[in-house]
Amino acid sequence: MNFQRKHLISIFVLLIFCNMPAQDSLLTVTAKNGDGIFSVLRNQGIDIVKYYSKFIELNEEKIKNGSHLIIGEKYRIPYAPDSFKNMGRNIQLPSGDETAIFKGELASLKMEDSTLQNTVYYLITNDSGKIRPNKLKNEIARRMARKLLEHSARVYVLDNSLNDSLNLIDLSSLVNKRYLRHNGAYQRLLVIKADDDLTKSKTEVTVHHYAESKEGKKMANNILKVLGGNAVKHKSIQEYSQIFTDFKEVSFAKNILPTITFIEMGRNSDNTVKTLKVSSNKRNIADLITSGILSDYSTLKFDDN
């Protein structure tokens, strides 16, 4: 092995160790009445079966009778890169700082399966209206994030207004850095735009994709098929599948690395655009879009290489 190769391997190993949290810096929790190892790990969004032994190893001097915790004692939590807390992250703008999407409700998340393992989804929320901010888009994004995490995906959520070129550049940079960090994973980006008023029982939905992206068109069409149900099945999908025409959207699509899809909900002023009528219930919309995402991934043809 030549010197250069040895040097590169040494740097690689050093980087790994530098990025591993020191045992003394691990998160700690104080045991309360009724707490056990299962509940403590579950409340941190950690796989109990996978990290049970590590928890005991870290805290064996404070565990009685093999599994009982002492009320008032501090217990170290194993570092779990695949925990719900670490896999689901909010990206703060413009700083790029990350926080957990789910905190106090981590225990309510349940791992369903590994369908979306090695996938990364970026959910960007944006108000298309001008009257007042709309919370529904954020609620839909959180519901989608929950569903995606429970299928083993990594999820980033960003709340942003794509109103000027500076924000657009900053946003592209933040997403692209993470895209490169997870290079090799299947990565997709969805922009969820909501109107100011979605109080009606039904809302108009349009799905847009970038004209030069076959993957983007495929994802948009799979989402449309689920959102539209029989309405789309019995008509040409091309009637509903829209292409980016707005200059800012096209520029964003050109500068972002993940395949991108726009989903817009609310009043539609363009009578030439074919829209879908979908229930305005946030749970229904989030679940339908997530089902479209799962459908898109299930039809993915992996390269034999």
Legacy VTK file of the C-alpha trace (Angstrom):
# vtk DataFile Version 3.0
C-alpha trace
ASCII
DATASET POLYDATA
POINTS 305 float
0.000 0.000 0.000
1.586 3.293 -1.055
1.985 6.308 1.203
-0.746 8.379 -0.450
-3.332 5.597 -0.037
-2.327 5.092 3.606
-2.625 8.819 4.193
-6.122 8.981 2.675
-7.325 6.008 4.730
-5.932 7.595 7.907
-7.804 10.827 7.178
-11.016 8.873 6.479
-10.759 6.961 9.773
-9.981 10.178 11.649
-13.056 11.861 10.184
-15.234 8.958 11.288
-13.978 9.159 14.859
-14.248 12.949 14.902
-17.909 12.717 13.879
-18.738 10.096 16.510
-20.114 11.645 19.711
-17.934 11.183 22.779
-19.497 8.961 25.418
-19.446 11.811 27.944
-21.367 14.081 25.535
-24.285 11.701 25.031
-27.789 12.943 25.783
-28.989 12.151 29.295
-32.498 11.817 30.708
-33.628 11.745 34.324
-35.744 8.728 35.242
-39.236 9.541 36.504
-41.773 7.422 38.319
-42.952 4.668 35.987
-39.964 4.941 33.626
-38.271 1.812 32.360
-35.668 1.140 29.688
-38.382 0.520 27.081
-40.251 3.762 27.774
-37.081 5.880 27.966
-35.840 4.626 24.592
-39.316 4.882 23.042
-39.638 8.508 24.208
-36.383 9.281 22.369
-37.660 7.704 19.156
-35.055 4.942 19.333
-35.371 1.334 18.152
-35.720 -0.560 21.442
-34.557 -3.955 20.193
-31.494 -2.490 18.474
-30.279 -0.245 21.324
-31.471 -2.006 24.501
-28.113 -3.717 25.152
-26.168 -0.513 24.460
-28.316 1.367 26.978
-27.511 -1.233 29.642
-23.813 -1.076 28.742
-23.768 2.717 29.151
-25.699 2.735 32.432
-25.057 -0.643 34.092
-23.942 0.904 37.382
-27.338 2.653 37.717
-29.579 -0.270 36.749
-31.058 -2.467 39.474
-31.966 -6.128 39.094
-30.868 -6.137 35.464
-33.523 -3.730 34.105
-34.968 -1.398 36.763
-34.215 2.331 36.680
-33.735 4.516 39.757
-36.062 7.526 40.016
-34.078 10.785 39.885
-30.960 9.228 38.345
-29.584 10.474 35.027
-29.209 7.888 32.275
-27.150 8.208 29.102
-28.979 7.601 25.836
-27.116 5.625 23.143
-26.222 7.565 20.020
-28.726 6.360 17.409
-28.259 7.897 13.942
-31.362 6.015 12.774
-33.651 7.345 15.512
-36.778 9.280 14.547
-35.190 12.352 16.121
-32.102 12.141 13.900
-33.879 10.975 10.747
-36.534 13.713 10.794
-35.060 17.235 10.807
-36.310 20.786 10.417
-33.866 23.056 8.588
-33.982 26.596 9.910
-33.704 29.372 7.339
-31.505 31.159 6.527
-29.006 29.740 9.066
-29.305 26.100 8.016
-29.371 24.948 11.647
-31.224 21.696 12.259
-33.735 20.728 14.936
-35.834 17.598 15.368
-39.204 17.668 13.583
-40.742 15.607 16.373
-39.751 15.918 20.035
-42.351 15.324 22.745
-44.411 13.059 20.483
-41.538 10.759 19.432
-43.052 7.855 21.376
-46.151 7.982 19.167
-44.142 7.229 16.012
-44.103 3.552 15.092
-41.756 1.958 12.578
-43.974 0.273 9.992
-41.377 -1.214 7.661
-38.129 -0.524 5.771
-39.816 0.259 2.432
-38.093 3.650 2.090
-34.724 2.727 3.576
-31.870 4.672 1.928
-34.237 7.385 0.686
-34.156 11.114 1.487
-37.137 13.466 1.096
-37.063 17.262 1.316
-40.458 18.852 2.051
-40.531 22.596 1.400
-43.627 24.519 2.420
-44.549 27.835 0.846
-47.554 30.197 0.880
-48.880 30.871 -2.594
-51.376 33.426 -1.241
-50.586 36.958 -0.117
-53.175 37.637 2.590
-51.783 35.750 5.587
-49.561 32.755 6.375
-51.292 29.387 6.182
-50.622 26.734 8.821
-52.285 23.949 6.876
-49.276 23.438 4.597
-47.043 22.917 7.659
-49.520 20.474 9.175
-49.610 18.538 5.899
-45.795 18.491 5.771
-45.568 17.212 9.364
-48.109 14.489 8.662
-46.177 13.474 5.543
-42.903 13.524 7.463
-44.393 11.210 10.091
-45.603 8.736 7.463
-42.313 8.780 5.570
-40.254 8.288 8.746
-42.400 5.320 9.722
-41.432 3.742 6.403
-37.705 4.298 7.203
-37.084 7.425 5.078
-34.899 10.352 6.101
-36.906 13.596 5.985
-35.963 17.277 5.956
-38.662 19.945 6.327
-38.116 23.589 5.348
-40.662 26.394 5.717
-39.778 29.028 3.183
-41.184 31.736 0.935
-39.729 31.587 -2.568
-40.290 35.268 -3.204
-36.852 36.535 -4.169
-33.720 35.247 -5.830
-31.607 35.503 -2.657
-33.855 33.078 -0.766
-33.862 30.824 -3.800
-30.059 30.660 -3.889
-29.801 30.105 -0.135
-32.417 27.370 -0.256
-30.723 25.583 -3.158
-27.401 25.672 -1.319
-28.841 24.204 1.896
-30.586 21.378 0.076
-27.674 20.637 -2.253
-25.222 20.326 0.656
-27.401 17.644 2.190
-27.915 15.980 -1.168
-24.141 15.575 -1.478
-23.925 14.376 2.137
-26.352 11.570 1.286
-24.887 10.896 -2.138
-25.948 7.481 -3.393
-29.359 7.581 -1.700
-32.646 7.975 -3.601
-33.514 11.662 -3.052
-36.632 13.656 -3.936
-37.871 17.181 -3.171
-41.487 18.320 -2.906
-42.625 21.927 -2.668
-46.046 22.225 -1.023
-47.784 25.501 -1.856
-51.057 26.420 -0.167
-53.640 29.113 -0.794
-54.647 31.562 1.935
-58.036 29.954 2.453
-58.651 26.206 2.376
-61.829 26.186 4.443
-64.004 24.541 1.771
-64.588 20.780 1.864
-62.825 20.384 -1.485
-59.693 22.079 -2.782
-58.207 22.320 -6.257
-54.837 20.580 -6.576
-52.269 20.836 -9.354
-48.978 18.937 -9.605
-46.051 20.374 -11.578
-42.753 18.919 -12.727
-39.638 20.159 -14.516
-39.864 19.569 -18.277
-36.301 18.224 -18.536
-36.672 15.655 -15.731
-38.076 12.219 -16.586
-37.924 11.263 -12.896
-39.832 14.416 -11.945
-42.558 13.679 -14.481
-42.820 10.086 -13.265
-43.154 11.178 -9.634
-45.729 13.869 -10.471
-47.785 11.356 -12.451
-47.697 8.759 -9.678
-48.889 11.361 -7.151
-51.627 12.485 -9.559
-52.858 8.917 -10.042
-53.317 8.499 -6.287
-54.814 11.973 -5.732
-57.201 11.641 -8.658
-58.239 8.029 -8.174
-60.689 6.933 -10.844
-60.872 10.436 -12.326
-57.291 10.140 -13.547
-57.454 6.424 -14.346
-60.177 6.981 -16.900
-58.598 10.022 -18.523
-55.190 10.789 -19.920
-52.703 11.666 -17.176
-51.302 14.343 -19.508
-54.438 16.441 -18.955
-53.437 16.928 -15.328
-49.634 16.730 -15.400
-48.324 20.304 -15.504
-44.855 21.590 -16.464
-43.066 24.475 -14.697
-43.603 27.709 -16.602
-42.845 30.285 -13.907
-39.323 31.665 -14.323
-38.436 31.316 -10.630
-39.676 27.736 -10.486
-37.691 26.818 -13.605
-34.561 28.498 -12.191
-35.006 26.671 -8.906
-35.405 23.333 -10.695
-32.226 23.969 -12.695
-30.164 24.752 -9.588
-31.433 22.084 -7.207
-29.855 18.609 -7.236
-32.777 16.382 -6.092
-35.636 15.637 -8.491
-38.323 18.229 -7.766
-42.139 18.222 -7.760
-44.497 21.118 -6.921
-47.896 20.457 -5.356
-50.206 23.477 -5.253
-53.499 23.604 -3.359
-56.199 26.261 -3.410
-57.893 28.583 -5.857
-56.726 28.285 -9.434
-57.041 31.406 -11.584
-55.825 29.725 -14.794
-58.865 28.188 -16.477
-56.650 26.390 -19.006
-55.076 24.219 -16.288
-56.789 20.935 -15.439
-57.113 20.558 -11.654
-58.135 17.765 -9.298
-60.798 18.213 -6.634
-59.479 16.730 -3.381
-60.820 16.773 0.186
-59.293 19.680 2.132
-58.807 17.471 5.208
-55.106 17.753 6.036
-54.824 14.094 7.056
-56.439 12.961 3.804
-54.230 15.167 1.604
-51.026 14.180 3.435
-51.853 10.468 3.296
-52.741 10.596 -0.406
-49.524 12.429 -1.345
-47.485 10.001 0.760
-49.187 7.064 -0.960
-48.198 8.634 -4.287
-44.597 8.866 -3.066
-44.618 5.208 -2.025
-46.117 4.252 -5.381
-43.412 6.192 -7.204
-40.623 4.491 -5.262
-42.158 1.027 -5.690
-42.042 1.417 -9.482
-38.410 2.500 -9.486
-36.242 0.368 -11.742
-32.809 0.104 -10.184
-29.810 -0.069 -12.466
-28.347 -3.572 -12.538
-24.993 -2.025 -11.857
LINES 1 306
305 0 1 2 3 4 5 6 7 8 9 10 11 12 13 14 15 16 17 18 19 20 21 22 23 24 25 26 27 28 29 30 31 32 33 34 35 36 37 38 39 40 41 42 43 44 45 46 47 48 49 50 51 52 53 54 55 56 57 58 59 60 61 62 63 64 65 66 67 68 69 70 71 72 73 74 75 76 77 78 79 80 81 82 83 84 85 86 87 88 89 90 91 92 93 94 95 96 97 98 99 100 101 102 103 104 105 106 107 108 109 110 111 112 113 114 115 116 117 118 119 120 121 122 123 124 125 126 127 128 129 130 131 132 133 134 135 136 137 138 139 140 141 142 143 144 145 146 147 148 149 150 151 152 153 154 155 156 157 158 159 160 161 162 163 164 165 166 167 168 169 170 171 172 173 174 175 176 177 178 179 180 181 182 183 184 185 186 187 188 189 190 191 192 193 194 195 196 197 198 199 200 201 202 203 204 205 206 207 208 209 210 211 212 213 214 215 216 217 218 219 220 221 222 223 224 225 226 227 228 229 230 231 232 233 234 235 236 237 238 239 240 241 242 243 244 245 246 247 248 249 250 251 252 253 254 255 256 257 258 259 260 261 262 263 264 265 266 267 268 269 270 271 272 273 274 275 276 277 278 279 280 281 282 283 284 285 286 287 288 289 290 291 292 293 294 295 296 297 298 299 300 301 302 303 304
